[in-house]
């Protein structure tokens, strides 16, 4: 049985003033042999997220895995509403006092034959990406968190350079994703088709 992907929220970032931005992360639900949620959003999203799941017939207690692509609050803040889930973060997870709440993985890690998790640092040292091997109409999909902020950051690198922990490592991982996957799900924008022309 293949997986399907449901974008509970397509992420965004908006400029509020010269120095301030407002943003919300992309929240993805993978349905297949297992229920897997990627990036549950901020603490302020919790009630809204429960409502969105309910409208889709999903009980949070039935979600087997919650994967956080990195350790920023806009991506991990609603984890508490998934008490029965295996919670997955990357090896260099940095939020003090919370490490015992997660399965900190050595990557690559296989959830099943169609879904595995790889290390893709750069935005933070703990970045991971969820790889889905075959989704109808999408092919091989990489859910990458803020490795890519949005499709526009390919032509405007300032959109990701300013928030990168290590620009060089992040660039290498971005190129790897573009080379190896059909679609990319970024941290703050809609999914987009990967194309090698971006490397030139």
N, C-alpha and C positions, 0 to 999 in steps of 0.2 A: 504494500500500500504506500503510495506516494504521499508527500506532504503538500499541503496548500498553505498559502500565507495570507493572513488577514491583517491589514494595517489598521490597528485600532486608532492610532493617531499618526498622521504625517507630521513630522517635526517642522519647526520653523525657528527663525531668529529675526527679530525686528529691532531696528535702532530707535531708542526712545529719545536720546539727546546725543550731543557730541561724544559723551563719555560713557553712556549707559545703553545696554541692550536688554531686551526681554527675549527669552527663548523657551522652547519646550522640545523634548526629544521625541523622536519617532518611537512608537511602541508597536511591536510586531507580535502576532500570535501565530505560531506554527501548529497546524492540525494534521495529524496523521496517526501512526502507531502510538505516539505520545502527544500530550499537549505541552507546548513549550512557549513560554513568554520571554521575549527579549526586551530588556530595558523597561522596567515598570514605571519609570517617571519619578517625579518629585514627590515630597510628602504632601504637597497641596493638591496632587492629582488623585489621591487615594479613593475618595468617595466617587469622583467622576469615573475612575477606572473600574471600580466595582459595578457601577451602573452600566458602563459599556460592555463589560463581560456578561452581565445578567441579560442584557438585550440580545446577546449572541447565544444565550443558553449555556453559558460557561460558569460553573461554580469555581471560585478561587481554590477550593480544597481539592479540585480535580486536576489542577495544573501540576504536572510532574516535575518540571524544571523551570526555574527562573534564571536566566542568564543576564548578567550585567556586563556590558562591553567595557566599562571602566568605572572608576570609583567616585565620580562626581555626583553631587546630590540630585541633579536633574535627571540622572539615569538610575539611581538606586533608592531614592527616597520613599518609594511605596512598597518596599520589600515586605514590610510587616504584615501586609494583608494576604500573604501566601505562606501560612504556617506549616503546611504539609509538603511544600515543594523542596526539592534539592536546589539550593541557591549556589550559583556558580559565578566565580570571579577569577581574574587572572592571578598569576604568581606573585606579582609585586603590589598587591592590594594594600593601600596606604591609610585607610580610615581607622584611626585609633579606637580601640574598644569594640570593634565590630568583627574582627577576624574570626572569632569563634562562631559567628552566625552563618558562615559560608563554607562551601567546599572550594578550597583554593587548589586549582588544578595545575598539574604539570601538563603542558601542551606539547603536541596535539592530543586532544581527548575526544573519544568517540562516544556519543550518546547512543547511537545505533548506526546501522550501515549507511543511512542516508544523511545523518547529521553529525558533524564533528566541529570541534572548536580549535582554533589556532591562535597563536600569539601574534599580535600585530601592533607592537608598541610604537610610540611616537607622540601622539597627543598626550598620553600619560605612559608611565612605565608598565602599567598593568593592563593595557589594552588587549582585548581579545576580540575575535570575530567568529560569528556563527556561520558555518558553511552548510548549505543545503544542496545536496547533489542534483536533484531533479524536481523542479516545480513546473507544472504545466504553464505554458505561455511565457515562462521566464528562463528555464534551463537551470544552469548552475548559478546559485545566488549566494552572495556574501553580504551578511548583515554586519556592518563594520563599526557602528557607533560613530564617534567623532574622528576616526581615521580620515573620513571624508565628512566635512560639515554638511555639504550639499553639492549638487552637480556644478554649481557656479564657481565653486572654489578651485576647479580645474583650470579655468581661465583667469581667475583672480586669486593667486596664492596668498595674498594678504588675509583672506578669509580664514585660512587655517594656520598660517605661519605664526600669527600673534598669540595663538593659544597652544602652540606645540611645545612639548617638553624637550623634544629632540627632532629638529627639522630634517636632518639627514636620514635618521632611521625611519621617520614617518614617510619621507619621500620614497624610500626603498620599498616599504610595505604597501604604499599606494600603488606603485608600479607593479608589484607582485599581484595585487588584487585585479588591476586592470588587465594584466596578461592572462589571468587564469579563470576568470569568471564572466558569466554572461550579463548578469545584473548586479548592481550595487545598491544596497539600502543604507543611506547615510544617516548620520545622527540627527540632522536638522533639515530634512527636505525629503521630497518624494524619491522613490526608487528610480534608477536610471540605467540605461544600457551602457555597458563598458565598451570602449572602443580604443584601440591601440594608437590612433592618431593623436591622442592627448599627450603621448610621451614625447612628441617631436616639438 
